[in-house]
Amino acid sequence: MPCGSRGPSRAAPCKSREPSRAMPCKFGEPGRAVPCGALPAAALGLRVLVLSAALGAVAARAQPPPFPFWDPSLPWQRRLDDLLGRLSPAELVLQVARGGAMGNGPAPPIPRLGIAPYNWNTECLRGDGEAPGWATAFPQALGLAAAFSPELIYRVANATATEVRAKHNSFAAAGRYTDHTGLSCFSPVLNIMRHPLWGRNQETYGEDPFLSGELARSFVQGLQGQHPRYVKASAGCKHFSVHGGPENIPVSRLSFDAKVLERDWRMTFLPQFQACVRAGSYSFMCSYNRINGVPACANKKLLTDILRGEWGFDGYVVSDEGAVELIMLGHHYTHSFLETAVASVNAGCNLELSYGMRNNVFMRIPQALAMGNITLQMLRDRVRPLFYTRMRLGEFDPPAMNPYSSLDLSVVQSPEHRNLSLEAAVKSFVLLKNVRGTLPLRAQDLSSQHLAVVGPFADNPRVLFGDYAPVPEPQYIYTPRRGLEMLGANVSFAAGCSEPRCKQYSRAELLRVVGAADVVLVCLGTGVDVETEAKDRSDLSLPGHQLELLQDAVQAAAGRPLVLLLFNAGPLDVSWAQAHDGVGAILACFFPAQATGLAIARVLLGEAGASPAGRLPATWPAGMHQVPPMENYTMEGRTYRYYGQEAPLYPFGYGLSYTTFRYRDLVLSPPVLPVCANLSVSVVLENTGLRDGEEVVQLYLRWEHSSVPVPRWQLVAFRRVAVLAGREVKLLFQVLAEQRAVWAQEWRLEPGTFTLFAGGQQPGQKTRAPSEVLSARFSVTGTARPLRTC
């Protein structure tokens, strides 16, 4: 979302913040972030308010409903018909024109019908982000993706929804409808991590459409809950579509035209969004960019033909913040706000999320109605899913009917959620290098050893969270330094650089601390100072003096164990560390949030359930020579599916373990199948090491002959599996016929020969885990046919 603008004609590339939002702005303890204006007494008062309001509401709703739309015994559609029939054109307009943020929201009340305000502007990427007050902070989305665990994503999303709902109940009871107090989430982010330098890679689930789609399904279902009638919090999949950079290098995202081939659009940029529809998401967010010349929020092919026509979506589309205004102001696609309103509404946009404007684009709808450019029925159709969403959230039913109405602030930052944050962080870590048995460390040795924890990420809470982060209480934030101190070890610390850009480096301080240590942990990376919304990176390098810091630490360690901990989203060039014997291990930590230090301590020691099993959700290039231009949207040379012949530094799906695995007995059934049939797969996985561990089993499909260009191979199944030392498990998978489909002006299934790979990584990689990758071929018979006919 654009922020920092000072008027309707400008949108500056920086994140908006308002005083009421929780954000790290002062320090209650050294290095501990505290939200502005947070008062424990206020939380207690809100609990009393929500209880009294709920009791009062139950009593009031016990009376016969004044209008049919308040009657919970009626079908949803009849209630909607009644409600929409009672709204005047002016009231309808305000409901679509007040999506937020700041002065543009909330959607206003309709007192004569007893309808309260509602704020649509809520962020739930991995916790109740940017909302007033405390919240549990789970690891950033890209780190969660590295866990390769839909089940974990489901649990994180469900815990997020619990806290969002509890805080909303408190806000509503207090009559508070400001930004980030609602229940409709602008999450998950399903854009493909197509370019390593994009500033928003951290918010995505990585570079693979199938992985992203599977995690999206789990997130949507976890966030919305499993109640047959009520939604805990509604999901909103974004940014739709073909949106993956640039933010600001080499041009602004606010005016960028993504020129994409239809085949790439269909096979890379859309599949995960279709998975979101199938999961039942209530909303989509259209993106800032143009797609082949047409702004996404005025793109009928995207919002109506594909989203609603082909996929059957019946929810609402909200614009990204300011995206509707930018149709004219940034893209110059239209010449007036009136023309923009007509284009956006008729294309399929339901709700304008304006950047603080009151006289925004959709406020021109009355003029368009008078001119006949938008029909009153079209306007009602755009409002309908907005109120349907609010009904399913329980707003128009007695609170006693909705179990989510009883959630209060006692569930926020609960021990269960804090433990889940720790578990998620542990499962997200990816072991990139481990030589000479550097890891795990021996717990029994720690009491007699001196640990040095150095680098700008060693003890700075602010840099461990990433973008769109919830703000937990300082007592629950564990930096690497604090987490290791919990082990009882003798820990010394030197930042070397005060912040991630590392423009100034204190070499003497670092050498003194490292020189006296038995084990050295170097904490480097990026953080939101380097990569974030509206801020792309210009290269893959470690920022500032960080590489020099690492090299000095290796020299000072003089052969003693040294572990590099990386805190980043976009890939970094750590080829020096990968090749140098002085770096014994490298652990990719992403942005683990509040439990960072506790998770690191558990993984470094290899405690029960903490053997690293994360896998990279995106390719790490070997250098800038492997990085194509940001603004070129062809998939050629991008992601593992279309990568060049030269090997990357680390491939997609890569990650090491503290134990070893062996694969055997790959069986495909049937080995010859009709064109519309599914394939059954079984494989045996054995833990051949001395430690219990988890493995991410990955299945890839290769088309041996296709009538159109296809990926080199494609992930078609995965599963994270725990296997005890010396034990084995037989795993069953199914590869659906649609996963063999290719885009040839439509989705088609073709006969031919296919190869299926099964292992803990991609086949044929230079940088690889020690386990083998099995392969087997199968044949598809019959004639080519459209997928829709199967």
N, C-alpha and C positions, 0 to 999 in steps of 0.2 A: 504494500500500500504506500502511496506517496505521502510524504509528510513534510512539514516545514514550510508549506505554502502560505502566502500572506494574502491571497485573494483568489477570486474565481478563475483568473487567467494564468495562475502559476501553480505548479506542483513541484516542490523541490525534492530531490532524491535523498530523504532521510526519514527515519522512523518517527512518526508522530507520538507524542507523549502528552498527557494532560496531568495536572497536579494530583487528581484523585486516583490515578493509577499507581498500583504498587510497583516500585522500581528501586533498584539499589542506588540510594542517593546519599546515605551517610553511614557511619560506622558506629555501632554500639560497642563492639569489641574490636580489637585490632584486626583488620582484614576481614571482618564479617559484615556482609551486606544486610541492611535493614530497610524495609519499605518506608517510604515517606508517610507520615501521618498515621502509622499503625498504632493503635492503643488497645491494650488488653481489655480495658473497661468497656470499650466500644463493642468488642465481640460479645461480652457478657450481656450488654444491653440488647444486642441484636437477637440473642437467643431468647430472651424474655419476650421481645417483640414478635418473633416468629411464632412462638407458642400461643400467645394471646390472640394473634391474628388468625391462626389456624382454627382455634376454638370458636372464635367469633364467626369465621366463614362457614364452619360446619353448621352452626345454628342458623345463620341467615339462609343457607342453601336448603335447609330442611323444608322451607316453604315451597309451594308450587312454583316452578320456573315461570317468569313473567312472559317469556317469548319461547317459541318452540326450539330455537337454537340453543337454549340453555337446558333443554330436556335431555338427560343422558340416556333415556330409554329409546330415543329415536335414532335411526340410522345416520351415519356421518353425512352422507350426501343430502339428506333431507334437511338436516340442521344447517348445512352450508347454504342450501337454496334459500332457506328462511333468512339467514343472516345477510347474505348478499343482496337479497331483495329489499332489505330495510335500509341499505346504505345509499346515500345520495352520491351523485357523481363527484362532488367536492370531497366527500369522505373517502370514497374509493381512491381518489388521486393522492390524498395524504398518506394512505396506507402503502402505496408503492413508491412514494417520493421520500419517505423518511426511514431509510435503511441505516442511518448513522453516517458518519461518526461525528462525535462532538456535537456541535449545534444542529446538525442535520437529524439527529435522533432525539428521542425514541419515536416509534410510530405512535401517534397521539391517541389519547383515550377517546371514547365515544360515550360520554356520560349518559345520554338518553337511553342507551342500550345496556348500560352497566359494564362496558368494555374498558379494561384498564390499558395504560400504555404498555408498550413492549419494545425492548431494545434487541435488535438483530445482530449487533456487533460484538461477537464473543469469539475468543481464540482458545482452542483446546488441543493444541498439537501434541502435547505430552504433559498435561496438567492444566489447571485453570490459569492460562497465561494472561498476563497484563491486567488481571482483575484486581480490584481493591482487596487488600487483606492478604493473609498468608495462604499458601497452598503447597501441596507436595509437588516437588519438581522431579519428574522422571527424566531419564536420558533423552537427548535430542533424537529426532526421528531417524536420522541416518544410522546412529548407533543402535537403535532398536532394530532397524532392518538388518544390521550385521548379526543379530542373534539368530536370524533365519527361523523365527518361531512365531507363527500366527497365534498360537495359544498365549504367548507372552504379550503380544500386541493387544489381544482381546482383553486381557486382565488389566493392562495399563489403561486402555481406553475406558473400561468400565469403572475403574477407580477414579479416573479423571471426571467422568460423568457424575459420579457420586458427589464429588466435591463441588463441581459446578452447580449441581442441583441444590445441594445444601446451602451454598452461599446465595444462590438465587432466591431460595425461600426466605432467607434472612433479609436480602435486599428488598424483596417485594413487600415483606411485612413492614419494613421501614419506609415504604413509598419511594424507593430509590430505583430509578430506571436509567441511569447513566451508562456510558460505554462499559462493556464487559460485565454486565450484570444479568444478561439474559441466558437462554438455554439453547440457542441455535448457533452451532459452532462452525467457524470457518476452518474446518479440519476434516479429513487429512489433506496433505499436499501430495499430489500424485504426478507431478511433473517428473519427467525422466532426467536423470543426472547425465545429460548428454555431453557436457563439457566440464573438464576438471577445474576450470577457473571461475565458474559461475558462483556468484556470491551466496546464492540460496540453496546450494547443494545440501546443506545440513538439514533442511526441512523436508527433504524427499526420502523415499525408500530405496534410492539407488538407481542403477542404470537399466535394470531389466523389467520389461513390462509384465511378465508373469509373476515375478517376485512381488512387484509393486501391487499388482492386482490381488494376489492372495493376502497380502498384509492389509490392503485397503478393505477387503471384505471383513476381516477380523476386527479392524478398527471400527468400522461402521456398526457392526453388530454388537461389539462391546460397548461402544458409546451409547447406542440407542437402547440397549438392554433387551431382555427377552420377555417382558410383560406382554400379554396378548392384547392389551388395550392401550397402554400408555408408553410413551417414549421418555426415557430418562433425560436425555439431551439429544438434540437432532444433529446429524452429521451434515457437513457441506464439503463436497470434494472440489478441490481447486488445484491449479489455476487453469481453466478450460479455455483454450488448449494450445498446443505447440508453443509452450512457454517454458524456456529453460536457459534464459540469458539471451543477450547481455542485460545486465543491470545498468551499468554506466560505462563499460569499456567494450568496444570502441564508441558505442552510441547509447543513448538513453532508452531504457525499456518503455518509457512513456510514449514513444513515437515509433518503435521498432516494427518493421514488417518482416515476419517470419515466412520466407518463401520455401515451401515444403512440397515435395513430391507426394501425390496421392498415396502411393504405395508406402512411403515412410510414415505418412500421417496415420494410415490405417494399421500398419504393423508395429509401430513403435509408440506413437503419441496418443492413441485412443484406447487400446485394449484395457488398460488399468482403469480408465474412467467407466468403461462398460461394466467392468467388474463391480464398480461402486454402485451403479444402477441396480445390478442384480442383487447386491447386498441390501438394498432398500433405503439408500440415502435419501433424505428429504430435500436436499438442495445441492446446487452446483454454483460455483463462482466463475463467471467469465473473466478472462484475463485482459491485461493492458494492451497486448500486442495486436497487430493485424496478422491475419493469416492469408497469405497470397493476395494482399491488398485490401482485405475487408476486416475492420476491427472486430475482435471476438465478440464484443458486447452488442454488435449490430450485424452479426453473422447468421443469417437465416439457415444456411446449410448446416452450420454447427449446432445452433440452439434449437432448431425446429426439425429439420430434415433428419439429422443423425440422432441427436439426443432424444427427441420425442418420437419421431417417426420410426427410425430403425430400432431404437433400444426400448421404447415404451416408457420413458421417464414421465412421471406425472407430478413431480415436485416443482419447486421454484428455482429460478436462476437469479442470483444476486450479482451485481457488478463488483469487481474489485474497487477499492476505495478511490474514487475520482475517475474511474475508467470510462464512465459514460460521458463526463465532461470532456475527457481527453479525445473522444471520437472527433470532436471539433477542434479543441485547443491544441492537441498534440499531433493527431493524425491528419487534420484538415480534410477529413473525409466528408464532413458536412459543413454548412455555412452558417448555421444558427442553432441555438438550443432547441428551437421548435422542430427543425428538421432532424436533429439528433434524437429527440424524444420519439418521433414517428419511426425512425429507423430502428431504434433499440427495442421499443415495445413490440412492434410488428415482427421483429426478428425472433423474439422469444424471451426477452429480459423481463423479469417480474418486479425487481426491487432495485432501486438505485441507492448504492452506498456512496454517498457524496462526501467529499472532503470538507465537512463543516459548513457547507452552503445551505442557506434556507431557501433562497430563490434559485434552486437547482434545476437541472434539465427536466426532470419529470414534472415539475410544477408548470411546464408548458403543455401538459396533456389536455387541460380544459380547452385551450385554443385549438389543439389538434382535433378534439371531439367536435367542436363547433364547425371546423372546416371539413369534417368527414374523413380525415386522414387516419384516425383511430376510431373504431366503433365502440359504443358503450358495452357491447357484449365482449369485445376483446379485452376491455379494461376489467370487466368482471372476471373474465377467465384468468387474467394475470393476478388478481387479488385472491382468487379461490384457494390456491395451494398455500398461500400465506396463512389464512385462517384455518385451513385444514391442519397445518403443522401445529398451530397453537392449540387446536382442539386435541390433537393426539398427545401433546405435552400435558394435557389435563387442565388447561386454563378455564374451560367452560363446563367442567364437571365439579360436583362437590368434592372438596379436598379429601374427605373421608374415603372416597372411592379410590384415590390414587395413592399407592403406598409410598411413592417418591415425595409426596407432600410432607411426610413426617421426618424427612432427613433434616438434621440440624447441624450446627457448626461443630458438634463433637466428633463428626466423622472426618473433618478436615485435618490433615496431617496425623491421622490415626497411626498407631503402631503397625497395623496391617499394611497401610499404604507406604510407610517409611521402609518397611521390610521389602515390599515389592520394588521400591525404587532401588534398593541395594541389590536385590536379585537381578533386576533388569540391567543394572550397570555391569555386574559380574558376567552376565551372559552376552553382553555386547562387545567385550574386549576381543581383539583379534591378535594372536601371537604371530608376528611376521618373521621373527628370527629367534633362534635359540640354539647356540653352539656351546659345546663343552659342558653341557648340563648346567648352564648359568641359572636357569629357572627350572623348578621352583627353588626358592631359598629354604634353608633348613631352619625350622622354628627353634630347635634346641640350641642353635648357634647364636641366635640374635642377642641374647642377654649379654654375651661377651664381645659383641661386635659393635662397631661404630658405623652408622649409616649416614651418608651424606645425601640430602635431597636438595637438588639445585635446579635453577632455571626459572623463568618468569611464570610458569604454571605450577610451581611447587607449593606455594602458599598464598595464592591470590584467588579468593572465592569468585570474584566477578568474572573471571575468564573461563570458568569451568562449565558454564551453563549453555552458551549458545543463544540463538535468537528465539524470540517468543517464549521466554522462559517464565514459569511461575516463580514466585519468590517465597521460599520457606523461611521459617524462623532461623536466626543465626545458629542456635544451638544444634540444629540438625544438619548444618553444612560442614562437611569434612573435606578439607584440602588433602592432597597427598601427604603433606607434612603432618597434619593432625591425625590422619588415619594411621600412619606408621608409628606415631608416638603412642597410639593405643596398644601397640604390641609390647610395649615395655622396653623397646630397644633404645640405645643411646643415639639420638637423631640430631644432626646438625644441619643447618640450612643456609643457603646463599642464593639469592635471586639471580644475581649476575646482571639481569635487566629488570627494570621495574615494571615493564609492561611488554606485551607480545611483540610489538613492532621492534623492540630491542634496538633502539637508535643509540642508546648509551649503554656501554658494557663495562662492568666493574670486574676486571680480570683478576686483580689481586685477591679480592674477597673470595672468588670462586676457587682459586688455586689453594688458598689456605684451608678451606673446608674440605675439598676433595683430597688433598694431600694427606689429611689425617684420617681418612675413612677406610674401612674394610670393604664396604659395598657402596657403590655410587648409583643413584637414580637421577637421571637427567630428564627434566620435564619441559618439553618444547612444544610449539604448535602455532596456531593462528588466533582463534577467538574472534569475537565480533569486531574487534579493532581492525582486523585484516580482511575478513570475509563475512558478509552479512547482506541483508536486503539493501539494495541500492549501492552495493560496494563489491565489485568483482576484483579478483586478483589479476595482476599483470603477468605473473610467471609462477612456476612451481617451487621456487626457492623457499627455504626456511627464512622467515623475516629477519631483516636487519643483521645483527651480529650473532644470531642463534647458531649458525654452523660453526663459527669461530669459537663460541662458548662450548659446543660439543667437542670440538677438536682439542681444546685446552683441557677439558675434563678427562678425555681419554689419555692424554699425555700425562696429566697429573696422577691419574689412577694407576699408571705404570703396571698394567696387567691385572690389577685387582678387578673383581666382577663389576661390570658397569651395564646398566639397563637403561635404554632410551624409552621413555614414555611419551607418546605423541597425542596431542589434543588438537584435533583439526577435523574438518569435514572434507573439503576438496583435497585431492592427493598432494603430497609433498615429495620433493626430490630428496630422498634420504639415501641415495645410491652410495654415498661415501660411508654412511653408517652400516649399510647392508654389506659392503665389501670389506670393511675394516675389522680385523680380528679383535681390536680393543673394545668393540661394542659387542657384548655377549648376547644380548637379547633386545628385541624391539617389540613393544606392545602398543598397538593402536587402540586408543581409549575413546576417541571421538569427543563428545561433550557430555560427560556422565552425570552432571548436575550434582545434587546435594550429597549423594552417597559416594562421591568420587574416591575419597581417601580410604573409606572402609572397604570398598570394592577392590581397590588396588592392593591393599594389604592382604585380603583373602586370596586373590589370584597369585600374587607373588609367592605366597606360601603354599599354594596348591591345596588349600583346605578342602574338606569334603564338599562336593558340589561346586567347586570353584576352579576346576581345571579348564583352561581357556578352550572355547569351542566356537567362538564367533568366526564368521567368514566375511571377507570383503564384499560389500554390496556394489562395488564399482571398481573399475580398472584403475591402477596407478601407472601412468606413463613412465617410461624410462628417461624422459627428458622432454624439453620443449619442442624438439624436432618431431615428436609424436603427437603434438597438440595442434589440431587444425584450427582455422579461424573461428572465433566465437559466433559470428553472425551468419556463417554458412550452415544451413539446416539440413543438408544432405547427411544421411547416416554413414556414408562411406568413411572408414577410418575411425569411427566413433563406437565406443562400447565394445565389449567382448564379441558381440554378435556380428560386427562388421570391421573388426580391428585389422590393421595391416599385417604384413608378414613378419615385421620385427617384433620381438618379444617385449612386453611391458616389464616394468620393474616388479609389480605384483599384479596377478590377474584377478578378475572377478571370481568370487567363490573360494579364494585362497585363504588358508589359515592353518596354523600348526597346533599341536596338542602336546600335553605332557605324557601321553601314552601313544601307542601305535595301533593301527587297525589294518585288517586284511579283508578284502572282498572276495567272494567266490559264489559259484552256482547261480549265475545270472540266467534266468529263464524268461522267455517271451512267449505269451500264449494268447491267441494262436500265432504261429510264425507266418502264416498266410491268412489275411483277413479281408473281408469285403470293404469297399471304400468308405462306408458309413459306420463301420464297427470300431469299437474301442479296443485298446491293447492292454492286456494284463501283464504285469511285471513282478517278478520276485527275485530277491537277491539276499544272500547271507552275509552278515557283517559280524566280524569277530574282533574283539579287543585282545590283541596279542601282547600288550604291554603289562607292566606291573601295577598300574594305577587304574582306578575307575575313571571313566571319562565319558564325554559326549562327543558325538560325531554328527556332522551335517551331511547326510546322504543326498547326492545331487544326481538327477537324471537329465541328460541332454539328448535332444533329437537332431539328427542330421538328415536333410533331404539329399539323396544321392543324385537325383535327376528331378528338375522342376522346370516348368515352362516359363517361369518368371524368376527374377532375382529374389533370393531368400537369404536369411542369415546364414553365417558359417555353420552354426548350430544354435539351438535354443533350449534354455532351461524349461523343462516340462513337468518336473516334480522335485520336491525336496522334503526332507524330514529331519528334524533334530532328534537324535536318539541317545539315550543314556545306556551304556553297556558296562557291566562290571568287568574288572580285570579277569582275563581268562575265559570269559563267557562269550556267547554268540547269540544273535537274534536273526530270525528270518523276517524280512520286511516285504510287504505287499503294496504295490502301487497300481494305479490305472492311468493310462495316457488316453485322453479323450480324442475322438476323431477330429474335433474342431481344432485341436492343437497341431494337427498336420495341415490345416487350411492355409492357403496362400491367397494373396490379394491380386486378382486379375480382373479389374473393373467391378468385381464383387468377390465375396469370399467363396473359394472353390476348393473342393477336395479332389486330389488327383491320384491315380494309381502309380505304382512304381516301387522302388526299393528305398528303404530307410535304415539308418543305423541308430541304435540306442546305446548310449554310454551310461554307465553307472559307477559312481565312485564318490570320494570325498572332495572332488575338485573337477575342473574341466579336463578334458583329454589333451595330451600333447603340450603341456606347459613347461617352459624352461625353469621357472621358479615354482616349485611344487612341494606338496606334502609327500612323505615317503610311501604312502599307500598307492596301490595300483588302481587304474581305471579299467573296468571291464567293458566289453562291447559285444553286441550281437545285432544281426540284421533281421529284418522282417519285410515281407512283401505285402502290398495292397493291390487287390485285383479289382476289375470292373472298369467302368468308364468315368471320366471326369464329370463332376456334377456340382451345382451350387450347394453350398453348405446348408442353406435354408430348406433344401428339399430332403434332407436326411431326417 
